[in-house]
Amino acid sequence: MNPIAIRLLNQQLAAPLFDDPVEVVSHMGAMQAQEYRMMRWAVAMRTRKPSHKAFKDAFDKGEIVRLHLMRGTWQLVSADDYRSMITLFAPKAIAVTKGWMSSNKISIPNDELIHIRDILVRTAADRGSVTKEDFVRALTEKDIRMDDHRLSYHIRMAELNGVLCSGDLLPMKATYALASDKIKSSAKMDRDEALMYFTRKYFQSRQPATLEDFVWWSGLNISDCRKGISLLASYLHVERYKGREYYLTDDCRTRGFRKNMFLLIPPYDEYLIGYKSRDIVLPIEHRHRAHNNSGIFQPVIAYDGIICGNWAPFKKHSQAEFFIGNHHTEDVKEAWEKYVRYGKLKEK
């Protein structure tokens, strides 16, 4: 088994199969979207013909949705998967969020939660697509003032309850809209169906992966993850690699990887954040160059799937710093030009 090549192929980072950004997001199940600008490149680099316009159109139409979901962090999901993901992941995410609130000594009574949610809903209904600043103004008009931290929790709880999701795509600022207005279609599944469905999506897009990787990515209890794997018993098989058990699908992609390939990977990308153990592609001694212990991820360069350097996404010219191998900035010229052609995620 060549786990690096298999991951590159099934994550669509080598020989991608899709032209449509919605297909990419659907294939991945969910994609980390912590960095508002770079989430677009994470989708683009997994398409055959990256298009900034195609992503914006899909986002504005509600075919791709951004919200807080798994592990209480930002994710991109497809509209078709949205309702089932709320059913499966929101209960645990709500519990995690309440735990964070408690640790930050923030208590939001239920009557406050309902009252503020009503104002957020009315504001989004009136304007269609709003920013956090719009919410602040709406609250101020009703003589309600709260710090940014508290308001963020109100917005997050509205997302996890299926009330708010992303609005239209702006260059630099997150927006919000009513989920009932934004999302035109969404599948209906019971919890076990949803568990099996997203277990399949995780392993088909991130294989080979371990049970522990799946627990980390999903944020679900280990018993749920074991159940999801059990429900897919006829579709998954196990292979051992360096003392660990990895799950692969029976239709796993294994052909199409080419050597001598550089990838400019955005921070928080699924290539790293989709796994608890990342040492297959990121040597432990260089882990601090990709992320710290507080969960802050950096833009990294991969050469033939091995994380070997860092790059600067928002500079005018290509800049690379390598910590593995005898590479130079000039070596990533082709990858940089592909990134620039995509539009360099214009900030204006």
N, C-alpha and C positions, 0 to 999 in steps of 0.2 A: 504494500500500500504506500502510495506517495501522498500523504495527507495535505501537503502544501498545494500541490497541483490540483487535487480534488476540491479543496476549499476555493481556490481561485476560480475554477470552472463553475462550481455550483453557486458561488456568490455573484456570478456574472462579471467578475473582474478580469477574466480571460475568456476570449471568444464569446462575448455576450450574445444572447439569443433574441433580445427584445429591442424594438424600436420605440415603443410607447412607454413613457415614464410611469403610467398607471400600472402597466404590466410588471414593471420592475418592483414597485412598492408591493403589489399583490403577491408576487413571487416570494418576496422577503418576509411577508407577514406583517412585520413592523420594522421601521428603520429609525435608529436614534436620530433625533433632530434638535439636539441641544443648541448647536450653533446655527442661527437662523439663516445666514448666508450660505454656509458650507453644506447644509443639508441638500441643497440643490445640486451641488457637484457630486455628492455621494450617490444621488440617483443618476445623474448624467453619465458618470464614468461606468455605469452598468448598462448603458444603452449602446446600440450599434452606431446611431447617429445622434449624438447629444444635441438637444435643442432647448435653450433657455425659454423660448416662447412656448414650446410644448408643455414644459413643466408649469409655467405660469398659467396657461390656459386650463390645464387640468386642476390646478390648485384653486383658481378662481371659480371654476364650475363645481367645486366640491367633490371632484373625482378622487383627489388626494386630500387628506385631512391631517392637520397637525393638532395634537392635544397632549396633555399630560396623561400618561396611562401606566405602563409597566414600570415598576420600581419608583413610581412617583416622578418620572422624568418625561421629557418631551419625546414623542414618537410621531412618525409619519405612518398612516395606514390608508388603505383604499376605502372608498365609500362602501363598496360591497361588503367589506369585512367589519366596518365600524360598529354596528349594533352588536354583533356577536362578540367583538373584543370587549365592549363595555360590559356585557353579561359575564364574561369570563374573568377579566382582569380588574375591573373597577372595585369590587369588594375588598380585595387585598390592598389595592392602591389607596383606597380611602382609609383603611386601618393604618397604613404606613404614614399617610399625611397627618392623621390625628396624632400619631406618635411624635412626629416632628413638631407639631404645634405644642404638644405637651412639654417637650424638651426645651422649646423656646419660650415657655411660660405664656403661651397664647391660648386663651379659652374663648371659643365662639359659641354662645348659647344658640339653641335651635331656632328660637324666635328671631334672633339677629340674622342667622343664616338664611331663613326664609325671606325676611324683609329685604336684605341686600340682594339676594338672588332675583327678587321681583324687579328691583331697580335695574339690575344688569340686563335682565330679559327685555324690559321695556326700552332700554337704551339701544340694544342691538336690534330690536324689532323696528324701531323708528328709523335707524340709520343704515341697517343692512350689514355693514362692516365697520367695526369700531376699534379704536386703540384703547390701551389702558388709560390714557389721558382723557379720552371721552368718558370713560366710566368715572374718573375722578371729578370731572366737571358736573356730571349728572348727580353724583352724590353731594357735591358742594351746593348745588341748587336746592337740595333738600336739607341743607345745614348738617350734613353728615361728613365728618372728616376722620380719616384713619390713615395710619402710616402705610407705606407701600407693601410692607411685609404682610400685614393683615389683609389688605385688599388682594394680594396674590393668592392667599389661601382661599378667599371667597371665590375667586375666579377658578382656581384649581378644583374646588369641590363642585362647582357648576359644570365643569368639564367632565368630571368623573361620574356625575349623575346624568350625563347625556343631554345636558341643556345647552352648553356652549361648545363650540369647536373653532377652528381657524376661520377667519374671514378672507378677504382678498389679499393677494401677495403684494407686499410693499418691499422696497429695496432693503430697508434696514430695521423695520419695526414690525413686531408681531401684531396681528389683528384678530378680532373675535367676531363670531356670528352665531345666530341661533342654529343649532344642529338640525332642527326640524325644517328650517328654510334652506340650509346649505346642502344637506345630503339628500340627494334625490332617490337613491336606491340603497338597500342594505339587506343582507340575508337574515333570516330568522332561524336561530338554532337553539336547542336546549343546551344546558351546560356541558353534558358529556359529548354531544356532537361538536360543540365549539372546542372543547379540550382536544379531541381527536384531530379536528381540522387544523388547529394551530400547532399541534405537535408535529403533524405532517409538514406544515410549512417551515417550521424551524429546521427540521433535519434535512429536508430537501434542499434548503438554501444555504445551510451552514455546515453540512457534513464534511468530514467526520467530526462528530461532537459527542461529548460524554453526557451522562445524566446530570452531573454537577454543572456542566455548561448550560444545559437547558434550564435547570433550576435558577441559575444566576440570571439568564436572559429574561425568562418569563416573570420572575418575581413571585411565582406560585409556590405553594408548599411542596416539599419533596414527594409527599404522598400523591398529590395531584399529578406531578410530573411522571412518577412511576406508572400511574394509571393511564396517562396519555400514551406512554410507550407501550403499555400492555394492550391498549385498544388498537395499536398499529402493529401488533406482533407479526402479522403475515406480510408486512411491507418493509420491516426493518430487519437488519442482521447486524451481528456484532463482529468487530475485528479488533484484535489487540495490537497496540503499538506502544513500545517503551513502557510496558507495565500498566497501561490504562486500557479500559474497554471503551471503544468508540462505536457509535451507531451510524449505520449508513443505510440508505434506501436501496431497494432492489433495482431501481432505474437510475442509480447514481451516474452522473457525467464523469467520465474519465479521459475523454479524448478532446484535443483542441488546444492544450496548453503549449505555448511556445516559450523557449528560453530567451534570455537576454532582454527581459521586459521590465521597464521601470514603471511604477505607479505612483502618482502623487495623491496620497490618501488624506482626506480631510480629518480634522479632529472628531472624535466620538464616532468614527465609522464602525460599521458592523464587522469589519474585518478583524478588529480587536475587541470591541465592546460586546460582541455577540458571544463571547466565551469567558468563562471564569479563569481557565488556565490558558495563557497566551504564549507559553514558552516554545510552542511548535514553530512560531514565526517570529517571536521576539525574544532573543536571548535574555535571561534573567538579569545579567549584569548591566544590560542597557535599558532595562524597563523604565527607569526614571526619565529617559529621553522621550518616551511615548506618553507616559501618564504618571501622575503622582498618587500618593495614598489618599488624597482627598477627592479623587475622581475627576481631576482636570486632565483632559487629553489634548495632545499636541498634534499638529499636522505632521505626518511622517511619510517617508519614501520607502517603498518596497522594491527590491530587486529580486526577480524570480520568486516573489512571495515572502522573502525575508526582510523584515524591517531593518533598514540600514542607515537611515538619515532623517533629517528634518528639512522642511521647505517652508517658504513664506508665501502664503496665498495672496496677500493683498499688496505686494510690491509691484512696481512697474516692470521689473525685469526678474528673470529667473534667479533665485538664490537657493543654494542647497548646502547643507553641512552634513557630512557623512561621519558616522562613528563605526562603521563596519566596511571593510573592503577599500580598495584603492580607486575610488570613484571621484569624479569631479562634476561641477555644476553643468558643464557642457554635455555630460552623459544623459542628462534628463531633458535635453532640448526638445526631443520629439514629444515627450509627455507634457512639457510646459506649453508647447505650441497647441496641443490638443485642448488643454485647459483654457488657453487664451482664446482660441476659436470659439469655444463654448460661450464666451462673453465675459470671462473673468469676473462674473458675478457683480456686475456694475453696482456701485454704491450710490450713485447720484440719483 
